[in-house]
Amino acid sequence: YKFKDLIEEKLQLKVD
């Protein structure tokens, strides 16, 4: 699991 993917996922959850 890439760290960047984790960050983007967290950001996406906040945006969504």
C-alpha positions in Angstrom: 0.0 0.0 0.0 1.5 3.3 -1.1 1.7 6.1 1.4 0.6 8.6 -1.3 -2.5 6.5 -2.0 -3.4 6.6 1.7 -3.1 10.4 1.8 -5.2 10.8 -1.4 -7.8 8.5 0.0 -8.0 10.5 3.3 -8.2 13.7 1.3 -10.9 12.2 -0.9 -12.9 11.3 2.1 -12.7 14.9 3.4 -13.7 16.3 0.0 -16.5 13.8 -0.3 
